Amino acid sequence: MKDKIKDISIISYLSIKEMPFFLKLITIFCLCGIFFIAGSILPMGSYQLYYDKVTFSQFWTSGAGIIFFITGIVLFASGIGFIMKVKWARILFLSLLPIQIILMVILKLGQTKELFQMLISFLLVLLIFGLYLFRRKTVREYFNI
């Protein structure tokens, strides 16, 4: 078991070392998704939701808990995928923003004007990240494309 963990850590280190700089930053951000998962599962007192402090049960009944949980899973899975050099990790990472918008609309979090403004912002961010992840030569070389 120790040898497998050592092998995984060596492979992970070498993969991260190979990555272009900005992809390293994205990967580190994605791996922090574990904190989203932990923060949504473990009750830690009150949460700051918009301008109000809410309890753990209010956090989940409002719908924010499921958004945080799914965000954490998608981020963490993308980070692991980036380290493992799997091509689907880029698509999964880019799908995070549309998933959040869809969940917010379904759970009726926010007003229509706010959701529209977020959608426009997310589309711009998606375009920038999409161009980087799919068009940048160094990123394509990292994924052996």
Buried (B, 14 or more C-beta within 10 A) or exposed (E): EEEEEEEEEEEBEEBBEBBBEBBBEBBEEBBEBBEBBEBBBEEEEEBEBEEEEBEBEBBBEBBBBBBBBBBBBBBBBBBBBBBEEBEEBBBBBBBBBEBBBEBBEEEEBBEEEEBEEBBEEBEEEBEEBBEBBBEBEEBEEBBEE
